[in-house]
Amino acid sequence: MQFKVDRTSSQPLYSQLAGWLEARINSGEIHPDEKLPGEVELAESLGVSRGSLRKAIAQLVDRGLVVQIHGKGTFVGQPVNDQTYAGRLSVYQDLVLAGIPFTTDVLEKRIIPAPEREARILGIAPAEAILYLKHLRRIENDPLVVHESFLSASQFSGLLKEDFRNTGLMEAIERRYGITLGWTTNTISVGRANSSIAGLLGLMTGDPVLLTESDLFDNAGNRLETGLSWFRPDKFKLQTTVRRAQNEPFYTLLRRSGMGVSRPASSELPTRPVSQLPRFSGLAGFLPVERIRVNYTAENWVDAVLAAGKLLQSTGAVEEQYGQAMVNTARQLGPYIVVSPGIAVAHALPHEGVIKSALAMITLNPPIRFGSAENDPVRLLIAIAALDSSQHVDALRDMADVLFDPTLRNALMQAASPEDAFNILMKG
């Protein structure tokens, strides 16, 4: 191996060396699992100091390109599969589209009584018949992921006839049943491999794994499948792209009020019938029916904000002065509080009379102008009282989902009573 230092570069020598070694690894010149020469030998052959070599190797370790095993040496790692969630719904689709050769071991494919967790998620009775699929995907014979899928047997028992060595679950559902798939939700965390998963992935019991809990929905919002995936962390890398939402002012307001809530990654939430909307149970404690008023006829925007303040005050969430404090904040921010067409969010600071964290909601009939040339008139007003940013984050995220879901937002604006509005929010 010949390494030449670029004396004109602003990069330190060890960074140049790390980049040079990385290029050799990525090109295949240095093979996966190949042991690098010892530190003294490698430093001499490259014409660098041992200190520079150590720093370069440390960078490669941080990038997951090499692995150091105490008492054995430094080895080149196996290639890592990059998964980018960008409109694709499964690892199968990612591997196919990336042109990465892989194999699938079908471990189980049978009807079983529904476990309690999966029955609850799919909305069926415990112990009701459920289709259980389990497979292991490999790249170059090295295990990558173990995946378990659970589907209603009454709807999808025909999948027992599929050969999942040569097709993906989602492809089979679309082809066999003519269902248009909509989206998946993925909850990703770090877990520990039990003895069964460890054996399949070539790990030790208790080793860390990347655990993904996923749910598959059709285009109408019906949940079709729930699943669990265990990835080898040294074989899998997740990449996501987060774009700033078009309605960022709403989240800026939340941050200013001390709430610290971030906008969901997608600027467009899927629309679906109200009867199939997710359950916004996080709102129940912060937005009870007593803090909802519908079809309020306000004289002007000040009257509307004060009315929302009275809802908070009457339920013991704020002191009397908080309503006027929200008006003062709105005057300071101007039309900025009108965060989206037809929606305004009023708030003040915690020290201005907040007793406990709470939300209030008013629908205005007729709509009221708040001074926003772009988003007036306002039909839906949300009032926020925040003590801190810890206890109510789930409720605020739920409210964010409400405000940016056109179907749910419109249903709330048309609610005939506080009870109707509350039921729309809580509907599962």
Secondary structure, DSSP 8 states (H G I E B T S, - for coil): ------TT-SS-HHHHHHHHHHHHHHHTSS-TT-B---HHHHHHHHT--HHHHHHHHHHHHHTTSEEEETTTEEEE----EEEE-SS---HHHHHHHHT---EEEEEEEEEEE--HHHHHHHT--TT-EEEEEEEEEEETTEEEEEEEEEEEHHHHGGGGG--TTSS-HHHHHHHHH---EEEEEEEEEEEE--HHHHHHHT--TT-EEEEEEEEEEETTS-EEEEEEEEE-TTTEEEE------TTHHHHHHHHHTT------S-SS-----GGG----GGGTTTS-GGGEEEEE--SSHHHHHHHHHHHHHHTTSB-TTHHHHHHHHHHHHGGGGEEETTEEEEE--GGGTBSS-EEEEEEEEEEE--S-TTT-SEEEEEEEE-S-SSTTHHHHHHHHHHHT-HHHHHHHHT-SSHHHHHHHHH--
